[in-house]
Amino acid sequence: MVLLWFLLAGLAEIGGGYLVWLWLREGKPWYLGALGGVSLFFYGIIATFQSFPSFGRVYAAYGGVFIVLSVLWGWGIDKKTPDLYDWIGASICLIGVIVMLIPRS
């Protein structure tokens, strides 16, 4: 379930940010920016469904997951093929996420 919440939050955060980007940077209609704002609002709610006790740890782990999702988003949506350094950086972030989420008392 943890992975599902990370993926949903990532899609809401990156998708919302992308819609705001399209509105402000690329002159798309204002309602895309509004939809982006709604998506970002839901991102904040989705994150609270995680069972981890620490806000900071959850958001730090989200950061690593979002970096990987952002690379994939750029590749799939923006058609910008990641290079070796993108994949190395994303891999380092995922290792960090795994270390942070190791259960401990």
DRENLO-286277 format. One record per residue: x, y, z of N, C-alpha, C in turn. Coordinates in steps of 0.05 Angstrom, whole numbers, plus 32768, in hexadecimal, padded with zeros to 4 digits. Example, Ala and Ser with C-alpha at 12.3 -4.5 7.8 and 13.67 -1.06 7.14 Angstrom:
<atoms>
81087F8E809C80F67FA6809C81087FBE809C 81017FD3808E81117FEB808F81028001809D 
</atoms>
This chain:
<atoms>
80107FE88000800080008000801180198000 80298017800D803B802E800E804280387FF2 804980257FE18051802C7FC5803A80397FB6 8022802F7FBA800A803B7FAD800780587FB5 8009805E7FCF8007807A7FD8801D808C7FCD 803580817FCB804B80907FBF804580967FA2 803B80837F93803680877F77801F809A7F72 800980977F827FF380AA7F7F7FFB80C67F86 800980C97F9C801280E47FA4802580F07F8F 803680DF7F84804980E87F6F803A80F27F56 802680E37F4E801780EB7F36800781057F3C 7FFC81077F547FEE81207F5B800081387F5C 801881347F67802B814A7F6A803781527F4F 8041813F7F41804E81447F28803A814D7F13 802381407F12800E81477EFF800381637F05 7FFF81697F1E7FF681847F26800A819A7F1E 802381957F25803881A87F1E803A81AB7F00 803781957EF1803981977ED4802281A87EC8 800A81A47ED37FF381B47EC97FF781D27ECF 800281D97EE6800881F57EEC801D81FF7ED9 803181EF7ED4804781F67EC1803B81FC7EA6 802A81EA7E9C801D81EF7E82800E82097E81 8000820F7E967FF182287E97800382417E98 801682417EAA802682597EAD803D825C7E9A 804A82467E92806182477E81805B82447E64 804582357E5E8040822F7E428026823C7E38 801A824D7E498002825C7E407FE9824B7E3B 7FE882347E487FD082247E467FB982307E56 7FA082277E537F8982337E617F8C82327E7F 7F8082467E8C7F82824A7EA97F7782327EB8 7F6382247EAD7F57820E7EBB7F6B81F77EBF 7F7F81F57EAE7F9481E17EB37FA381E77ECC 7FA982017ED07FB682097EE97FA482037F01 7F8A82087EFF7F7782027F147F7681E47F1A 7F7581D47F057F7681B77F097F9081AE7F16 7FA681BB7F0E7FBF81B67F1B7FBF81BC7F39 7FB381D27F407FB081D97F5C7FA081C57F6C 7F8A81BB7F607F7A81A77F6D7F8A818D7F70 7F9981867F5C7FAA816E7F5D7FBF81717F74 7FCB81887F767FDF818D7F8B7FD2818C7FA7 7FB981957FA97FAB81937FC27FA781767FCA 7F9F81667FB77F9B81497FBC7FB5813B7FC3 7FCB81447FB77FE581397FBE7FEA813C7FDB 7FE481547FE67FE8815880037FD781468014 7FC0813F800B7FAE812D801A7FB881108017 7FBF81087FFF7FC880EC7FFB7FDF80E5800D 7FF180F88011800980F28021800280EB803E 7FEC80F580487FE480EF80637FDB80D38067 7FD680C480527FCD80A880547FE48095805A 7FFD809F80588014808E805E80148088807C 801E80718084801D8068809F8036806F80AF 8049807D80A38062808480B0805C809980C5 806A809880DC806480AB80F2806F80C780EE 808180CB80DB808F80E480D9808980F280BE 807F810A80C0807A811B80A88093811E8098 80A9812580A580C2812A809780CC81118088 80CA80FA809580D480E2808880C380DB806F 80A980DE8072809780D8805C809D80EB8044 80A08104804A80A48117803480C081158028 80D3810D803880EE8109802D80EE80F0801B 80E080DB802380DE80C4801280CE80CA7FF9 80B880DA7FFB80AA80E27FE380BC80F17FD0 80CE81017FDB80E181107FCA80F080FE7FB8 80FB80E87FC3810A80D57FB380F980C77F9E 80E180BF7FA680CE80B37F9380C680C67F7D 80C180DF7F8580B980F37F7180CF80F97F5D 80E880F87F6580FE80FC7F5280FC80E67F3D 80F980CE7F4580F780B87F3180DE80BB7F20 80C780C27F2C80AF80C67F1C80B280DD7F09 80C080F27F1280C481097F0080D581027EE8 80EA80F27EEC80FA80E97ED580E880D97EC2 80D780C77ECD80C580B77EBC80B080C97EAE 80A680DD7EBD809380F07EB2809F80FF7E9A 80B781097E9E80C581177E8880C981067E70 80CF80ED7E7580D480DA7E5F80B980D37E51 80A480CE7E60808B80C57E54807A80DC7E4A 807880F27E58806681087E518075811D7E40 808C81257E49809B813A7E3B80AD812F7E24 80AF81157E2380C081087E0F80DD81117E10 80E781157E298103811B7E2E811181027E39 812080F57E29812C80DB7E31814180E07E47 813F80D27E5D815280D57E73816E80CB7E6A 818380D87E73819D80CD7E6C81A880BD7E84 81C080B37E8181CC80A27E9581CD80B07EB1 81D380CA7EB181D480D87ECB81B980DC7ED8 81A480DE7EC8818980DF7ED3818380C57EE1 818980AE7ED4818480947EE08195808F7EF9 81AE80977EF881C080947F0F81B580A47F27 81AD80BD7F2281A280CE7F37818880C37F42 817780BA7F30815D80AE7F39816280957F4A 817680857F42817C806D7F51818780737F6D 819880877F6E81A280907F88818B80997F9A 817880A77F8F816180B07F9F815080997FA9 814C80857F98813D806D7FA0814B805E7FB6 8165805D7FB5817480507FCA8170805F7FE4 8170807A7FE3816B808A7FFA814F80858006 813B80837FF48120807D7FFD811F8063800C 812B804E8001812B8034800E813880358029 814F8043802B815D80468045814B80548059 813D806A8051812D807980638114806A806C 810A8058805C80F2804A806380F6802F8071 8110802880768115800F80858108801280A0 80F77FFD80A780EA7FFF80C180FE7FFF80D8 80F9800F80EB810A8010810380F98019811B 81048014813280F4801B814A80FD80358157 
</atoms>
